[in-house]
Amino acid sequence: MNPRVAPLIDLYNLNTNLVNKALKDLSDDVAHKRINDTGSSLHWIIGHIANSRHYVGGQLNAGTVFENSELYNGGTPLKEPSAYHTIAEIKKIFEDVSEKFMARLAELTDDDINKQLENKLPVKDETMLGAIAFFSLHESYHVGQLSFIRRQLGMDGLTG
């Protein structure tokens, strides 16, 4: 494992565990609830995290697959729950994408992580390593949202 990527793999592993905790015993009805009928649902956020891993996985040739991933793009207006995968399906997608994504992270070389990005991100490091780090932060932000929304819906948070 590349030592430059190892701390980021630790963060992704932590987030994987927290997303899995958020998925435990989550029904489709609860997964689609939105606080005050605004904002994102638990379901959409989990799909968005899977979509982010799928995107970075694609940049790394990880072989991730996520049909209809565009439903979970940031800035996309939310649709009716019936337009989305079931929570069981999104859980399976998250597991499959994560498995391939994490396996690819563990085998990255210096050449892989030093590759310059084609798309601009809001970080100074314009290499693949910068993208992996940025999306780790991005994902962590959304994991925090999962915990907050769960508490607002009367469920346990993800830590503590």
BELGI-V732296 format. One record per backbone hydrogen bond with DSSP energy under -0.5 kcal/mol. CO is the residue of the C=O (numbers start at 1). NH is the residue of the N-H. If there is no record, write none. Layout:
co=CO nh=NH
co=CO nh=NH
This chain:
co=2 nh=5
co=2 nh=6
co=3 nh=7
co=5 nh=8
co=5 nh=9
co=6 nh=10
co=7 nh=11
co=8 nh=12
co=9 nh=13
co=10 nh=14
co=11 nh=15
co=12 nh=16
co=13 nh=17
co=14 nh=18
co=15 nh=19
co=16 nh=20
co=17 nh=21
co=18 nh=22
co=19 nh=23
co=20 nh=24
co=23 nh=26
co=25 nh=27
co=27 nh=31
co=28 nh=32
co=30 nh=33
co=31 nh=43
co=33 nh=42
co=34 nh=37
co=35 nh=38
co=41 nh=45
co=42 nh=46
co=43 nh=47
co=44 nh=48
co=45 nh=49
co=46 nh=50
co=47 nh=51
co=48 nh=52
co=49 nh=53
co=50 nh=54
co=51 nh=55
co=52 nh=56
co=53 nh=57
co=54 nh=58
co=55 nh=59
co=56 nh=60
co=57 nh=62
co=58 nh=61
co=66 nh=69
co=68 nh=71
co=69 nh=72
co=70 nh=73
co=73 nh=76
co=80 nh=83
co=81 nh=84
co=86 nh=90
co=87 nh=91
co=88 nh=92
co=89 nh=93
co=90 nh=94
co=91 nh=95
co=92 nh=96
co=93 nh=97
co=94 nh=98
co=95 nh=99
co=96 nh=100
co=97 nh=101
co=98 nh=102
co=99 nh=103
co=100 nh=104
co=101 nh=105
co=102 nh=106
co=103 nh=107
co=104 nh=107
co=105 nh=108
co=109 nh=113
co=110 nh=114
co=111 nh=115
co=112 nh=115
co=113 nh=129
co=115 nh=128
co=121 nh=123
co=124 nh=126
co=126 nh=117
co=127 nh=131
co=128 nh=132
co=129 nh=133
co=130 nh=134
co=131 nh=135
co=132 nh=136
co=133 nh=137
co=134 nh=138
co=135 nh=139
co=136 nh=140
co=137 nh=141
co=138 nh=142
co=139 nh=143
co=140 nh=144
co=141 nh=145
co=142 nh=146
co=143 nh=147
co=144 nh=148
co=145 nh=149
co=146 nh=150
co=147 nh=151
co=148 nh=152
co=149 nh=153
co=150 nh=155
co=151 nh=154
